[in-house]
Amino acid sequence: MPRFYVVFIGRKTGVFFDEWDNVRKLVDGFRCAKYQLFSSKDEACVAFDSFQSS
């Protein structure tokens, strides 16, 4: 099952289709990091776009 990670607040933001270990580097130790796992690219993109426009 594919996994899509959205990093809303971190060292680099965006939608990532990657292993968690790689995505974790973007948020570990980053104060107030915000991220979420999604099962579809569409859901991930909608969530990221919504966050960007708020």
DRENNUDREN-925588 format. One record per atom (N, C-alpha, C, O, CB): residue number from 0; residue in one letter; atom name; x, y, z. Coordinates in steps of 0.2 Angstrom, whole numbers. Each point is the difference from the previous one (the first is absolute). Glycine has a CB too. Layout:
N
REC     n   res   atom      c1      c2      c3
REC   NUM     A     CA       X       Y       Z
...
//
This chain:
54
REC     n   res   atom      c1      c2      c3
REC     0     M      N       4      -6       0
REC     0     M     CA      -4       6       0
REC     0     M      C       4       6       0
REC     0     M      O       5       1       4
REC     0     M     CB     -14      -7       2
REC     1     P      N       9      11     -11
REC     1     P     CA       4       6       0
REC     1     P      C      -2       4       6
REC     1     P      O      -6       0       2
REC     1     P     CB       6      -1     -15
REC     2     R      N       5       5      15
REC     2     R     CA      -1       5       5
REC     2     R      C       3       7      -2
REC     2     R      O       5       0      -3
REC     2     R     CB      -4     -10      12
REC     3     F      N      -5      15      -8
REC     3     F     CA       2       6      -1
REC     3     F      C       0       4       6
REC     3     F      O      -5       1       4
REC     3     F     CB       0      -2     -15
REC     4     Y      N      11       5      12
REC     4     Y     CA       1       4       6
REC     4     Y      C      -1       7      -2
REC     4     Y      O       3       2      -5
REC     4     Y     CB       5     -11      10
REC     5     V      N     -11      13      -1
REC     5     V     CA      -1       7      -1
REC     5     V      C       4       3       6
REC     5     V      O      -1      -1       5
REC     5     V     CB     -10       1     -12
REC     6     V      N      16       4       5
REC     6     V     CA       4       4       5
REC     6     V      C      -3       7      -1
REC     6     V      O       2       4      -4
REC     6     V     CB       9     -11       4
REC     7     F      N     -15       9       5
REC     7     F     CA      -3       7       0
REC     7     F      C       5       5       3
REC     7     F      O       1       6      -3
REC     7     F     CB     -12     -11       4
REC     8     I      N      15       3       4
REC     8     I     CA       5       4       3
REC     8     I      C       6      -4       2
REC     8     I      O      -1      -5       3
REC     8     I     CB      -8      13       2
REC     9     G      N      14      -6      -8
REC     9     G     CA       6      -4       1
REC     9     G      C       6       3      -4
REC     9     G      O       0       6      -3
REC     9     G     CB      -7     -16       4
REC    10     R      N      13       6      -2
REC    10     R     CA       5       3      -3
REC    10     R      C      -1       1      -8
REC    10     R      O       3       5      -3
REC    10     R     CB       4     -11      12
REC    11     K      N     -11       2     -11
REC    11     K     CA      -2       0      -7
REC    11     K      C      -8      -2       0
REC    11     K      O      -1      -5       3
REC    11     K     CB      13       3      -8
REC    12     T      N     -16       6       2
REC    12     T     CA      -7      -2       0
REC    12     T      C      -2      -2      -7
REC    12     T      O       3       1      -5
REC    12     T     CB      -5       8      14
REC    13     G      N      -4     -13      -9
REC    13     G     CA      -3      -2      -6
REC    13     G      C      -3      -7       1
REC    13     G      O      -1      -3       6
REC    13     G     CB      10       9     -12
REC    14     V      N     -10     -10       0
REC    14     V     CA      -3      -6       0
REC    14     V      C       6      -5      -2
REC    14     V      O       3       1      -5
REC    14     V     CB     -15       3       2
REC    15     F      N      13      -9       7
REC    15     F     CA       5      -5      -1
REC    15     F      C      -2      -7      -1
REC    15     F      O      -4      -2       5
REC    15     F     CB      12      10       1
REC    16     F      N      -6     -11     -11
REC    16     F     CA      -1      -8       0
REC    16     F      C       7      -3       1
REC    16     F      O       4      -1      -5
REC    16     F     CB     -14       2      -4
REC    17     D      N      11      -2      15
REC    17     D     CA       7      -2       2
REC    17     D      C      -1      -5       6
REC    17     D      O      -5       0       3
REC    17     D     CB      10      11      -8
REC    18     E      N       1     -14       7
REC    18     E     CA       0      -4       6
REC    18     E      C       0       5       6
REC    18     E      O       2       6       0
REC    18     E     CB       4     -15      -6
REC    19     W      N      -9       7      12
REC    19     W     CA      -1       4       6
REC    19     W      C       7       2       2
REC    19     W      O       1       6       2
REC    19     W     CB     -12     -12       1
REC    20     D      N      16       2      -3
REC    20     D     CA       7       2       2
REC    20     D      C       2       6      -3
REC    20     D      O       4       5       3
REC    20     D     CB      -2     -17      -1
REC    21     N      N      -3      13      -9
REC    21     N     CA       2       6      -4
REC    21     N      C      -4       6       2
REC    21     N      O       2       6       1
REC    21     N     CB       1     -13     -10
REC    22     V      N     -10       6      10
REC    22     V     CA      -4       6       2
REC    22     V      C       1       2       7
REC    22     V      O       0       6       1
REC    22     V     CB      -9     -10      -9
REC    23     R      N      11      -1      12
REC    23     R     CA       1       2       7
REC    23     R      C       6       5       1
REC    23     R      O       0       4       5
REC    23     R     CB      -4     -15      -2
REC    24     K      N       9      11      -7
REC    24     K     CA       5       4       0
REC    24     K      C      -2       8      -1
REC    24     K      O       3       4       2
REC    24     K     CB       4     -13      -7
REC    25     L      N     -13       9       2
REC    25     L     CA      -3       7      -2
REC    25     L      C      -3       3       6
REC    25     L      O      -1       6       1
REC    25     L     CB       0      -9     -13
REC    26     V      N      -1      -1      17
REC    26     V     CA      -4       2       6
REC    26     V      C       3      -1       7
REC    26     V      O      -1       4       4
REC    26     V     CB      -9      -6     -11
REC    27     D      N      14      -3       7
REC    27     D     CA       4      -1       7
REC    27     D      C       4       6       2
REC    27     D      O       4       2      -4
REC    27     D     CB      -4     -15       1
REC    28     G      N      -1      15       9
REC    28     G     CA       3       5       3
REC    28     G      C      -2       7      -3
REC    28     G      O       3       5       3
REC    28     G     CB       6     -13      -1
REC    29     F      N     -14       8      -6
REC    29     F     CA      -2       7      -3
REC    29     F      C      -6       2       5
REC    29     F      O      -5      -4       1
REC    29     F     CB       8       1     -13
REC    30     R      N      -2       8      15
REC    30     R     CA      -5       3       5
REC    30     R      C      -7       1      -3
REC    30     R      O       0       3      -6
REC    30     R     CB       9       2      12
REC    31     C      N     -14      -8      -3
REC    31     C     CA      -7       1      -3
REC    31     C      C      -1      -3      -6
REC    31     C      O      -4       2      -4
REC    31     C     CB       3       8      10
REC    32     A      N       5     -15      -8
REC    32     A     CA      -1      -4      -6
REC    32     A      C      -8      -2      -1
REC    32     A      O      -2      -2       5
REC    32     A     CB      15      -1      -5
REC    33     K      N     -15       3      -6
REC    33     K     CA      -7      -3      -1
REC    33     K      C       0      -4      -6
REC    33     K      O       2       2      -6
REC    33     K     CB      -7       8      11
REC    34     Y      N       3     -16      -5
REC    34     Y     CA       0      -5      -5
REC    34     Y      C      -6      -5       1
REC    34     Y      O      -2      -1       5
REC    34     Y     CB      15       2      -7
REC    35     Q      N     -14      -4      -4
REC    35     Q     CA      -6      -5       0
REC    35     Q      C       1      -5      -5
REC    35     Q      O       3       1      -6
REC    35     Q     CB     -11       7      11
REC    36     L      N       6     -14      -4
REC    36     L     CA       0      -6      -5
REC    36     L      C      -7       0      -3
REC    36     L      O      -5       0       3
REC    36     L     CB      14      -7       4
REC    37     F      N      -8       5     -14
REC    37     F     CA      -6      -1      -4
REC    37     F      C       0      -6      -4
REC    37     F      O       6      -2      -2
REC    37     F     CB      -8      15       2
REC    38     S      N      -3     -16      -2
REC    38     S     CA       0      -6      -4
REC    38     S      C      -1       1      -7
REC    38     S      O       1      -4      -5
REC    38     S     CB      -5      -2      14
REC    39     S      N       2      13     -11
REC    39     S     CA       0       1      -7
REC    39     S      C       3       7      -2
REC    39     S      O       0       5       5
REC    39     S     CB     -10     -11      -6
REC    40     K      N      13       7      -5
REC    40     K     CA       3       6      -2
REC    40     K      C      -5       6       0
REC    40     K      O       2       5       2
REC    40     K     CB       7     -12      -8
REC    41     D      N     -15       5       4
REC    41     D     CA      -5       5      -1
REC    41     D      C      -2       3       7
REC    41     D      O       0       6       1
REC    41     D     CB      -4     -11     -11
REC    42     E      N       3       1      15
REC    42     E     CA      -1       2       7
REC    42     E      C       6       5       2
REC    42     E      O      -1       5       3
REC    42     E     CB      -6     -16      -1
REC    43     A      N      13       8      -3
REC    43     A     CA       6       4       3
REC    43     A      C       0       7      -4
REC    43     A      O       2       5       4
REC    43     A     CB       4     -16      -2
REC    44     C      N      -7      11      -8
REC    44     C     CA       1       6      -4
REC    44     C      C      -6       5       3
REC    44     C      O       2       6       0
REC    44     C     CB       3     -12     -10
REC    45     V      N     -11       4      11
REC    45     V     CA      -5       4       2
REC    45     V      C       1       3       7
REC    45     V      O      -1       6       1
REC    45     V     CB      -7     -13      -8
REC    46     A      N      11       3      11
REC    46     A     CA       1       2       7
REC    46     A      C       6       5       0
REC    46     A      O       0       5       3
REC    46     A     CB      -4     -16       1
REC    47     F      N       9      10      -8
REC    47     F     CA       6       5      -1
REC    47     F      C      -3       6      -3
REC    47     F      O       2       6       3
REC    47     F     CB       6     -15      -4
REC    48     D      N     -12       9      -4
REC    48     D     CA      -2       6      -3
REC    48     D      C      -5       4       5
REC    48     D      O       1       6       0
REC    48     D     CB       0     -12     -11
REC    49     S      N      -5       2      14
REC    49     S     CA      -4       4       5
REC    49     S      C       4       3       6
REC    49     S      O      -2       6       2
REC    49     S     CB      -7     -14      -5
REC    50     F      N      14       5       5
REC    50     F     CA       4       3       5
REC    50     F      C       4       6      -2
REC    50     F      O       0       5       3
REC    50     F     CB       2     -16       2
REC    51     Q      N       0      11     -12
REC    51     Q     CA       4       5      -3
REC    51     Q      C      -5       6       0
REC    51     Q      O       3       6       0
REC    51     Q     CB       5     -14      -6
REC    52     S      N     -14       7       4
REC    52     S     CA      -4       6      -1
REC    52     S      C      -4       3       6
REC    52     S      O      -3       5       0
REC    52     S     CB       1     -10     -11
REC    53     S      N       3       1      17
REC    53     S     CA      -3       3       6
REC    53     S      C       5       5       4
REC    53     S      O      -2       2       5
REC    53     S     CB      -4     -13      -4
//
